[in-house]
Amino acid sequence: MQRRTWTADEKLAIVMAGIKQTQSVAELCRQHQISQTQYYKWRDAFLEGGKQALQGAKHDATKQLERKVELLEQIIGKQTVALEVLKKLSARRTLPCRTGSRGRHVAHRGRALGHSCLPDRGHQSQSLLCRKDPLIPVL
């Protein structure tokens, strides 16, 4: 016997005819050449789907997409926090220390990675202390 593929509309029509009880399930199955077991599987799936629809349950694909969105939102949240921390650290930092040919502190130009000048005693004539910042990685 050749296997037949039924569309959703055909299955629905067969199940609805069985539910309406216009003819017995045995006659309906004989007419469409399906087994009663197959009919009852389709009927149970139909009733379960209706039950889920009435309960407001969402389809599995929708649930999977919602889980993915939650995961991505968590990742974005973590990256946002990391970005804010880096912004605060970079705002605290001053620009790189430079000394001129006479050993005097000159204007800062550009940004140094991992190096900052902090106000303190001990640096030439400007009273600045140069140090490596352990919180900011050197690239």
N, C-alpha and C positions, 0 to 999 in steps of 0.2 A: 504494500500500500504506500502510495506516494505521500510524503509529508506536505501539508499545506500551511502557508503562513497567513494568519488572519490579521487584518488591520484593526486598529482600536475601535473604529466605528462598527465593524462587523461583530466584534466581540460584544460591544455595548448593545447592539440590536438583539443578539441571541440571549444575553443575560436579561435584558428588559422583557423579552417575550416570556422567559421562564418566570420572572418575578410577577408579571401580570397574570400568569397562570391561564393563558388562553388555550394552552395545550399542556400535556404532561411533559415533564423533563425528559423522560425516555423518548417520547415522540419527537420532541424538539432536537434531541441529540441525534436520533436516527436521520431526521430530515437534513441536518447539517453535517452529518457524518463525523461527529466528534464523540468522544467517550463522555459518560456522565461525570467521571472524575475530572476531566478537563473543564466541563461546564461549572462544576462546583468550585474549582480553583479560580476561574474567572469571576464567578459570583462573589466569592470571598474577597478577592482583590478589589472588586468594585465597591463592596460594602465598606471595606477598610479605608479605601480612598475617600469615600463619602464621609466616613466618621472623622478622618483627619481634617477634611475640609471644614466640617462643622465645628471641630475643636479649635480651628485656627492654626493648626500645625502647618509648618512650611515644608516645602519639598526638600529632599536631601541635597540637591545641587545648591539651593539657596542657603542651606545651613553650612555647606562647605565654603561657599563664598563669604558668608558672614565670619566664619572662623579665620579665613585668610585675611579679611579686612582687620579683624582684631589683632592678629599677629603683626601685620604691617603697621598698625597704629602703635603697638608696643615698641616696635623697632624705631619708628619715627620719634616717639617720646624719649627713648633712650638717647638717640642722636641729638635731639633738641637739648636735653640736659647737658650732654657732653659739650655741645657747641656753646651753651651759656657759660659753662665753667671755663672753657678756653677764652671766651670773650672777656670774662672778669679777670682772668690771669693776664691777658694781654693788655688790658686797660690799666692794671696795676704796674706793669712794666714800663720803664722809660726806654728811650732809644739808646743805641750803642754809644759807648764812651770812646772818644777819639782825642788824641793829644796832638798838638801841632809840633812843628820842628823845634820849638823852644821849650817843649815840655809842658806847655800850657793846655788846659782843657779847651777844645774848640766846639763849635756847634755840632749838634747831632744831625746826621744825614742818613736817611733810609732806616731800615729796621734790621736789627741783628737777630739771628735765631739762637736762642739759648744763652744770650749774654745781655746783661743789663747793668746800669749804673744806679746805685742806690745812694741816697743822701747819707753820709757818714763821714767820719774823719779819716784822713790818711791818703787822699788822692790829690796829688799835685796842689794846684792853687785853688781849686774849686770845692774842696772838701767833699769829694765823692769817692765811694768805694766801689770798685769794679768786681763783680763776681759772676760765676755761672749760676743760672737759675735752675735748680733741680726739678722744678715742676713743669718746665717747658722743654720738650725734646729738641735736641740739636739735629738738624737735617743735614 
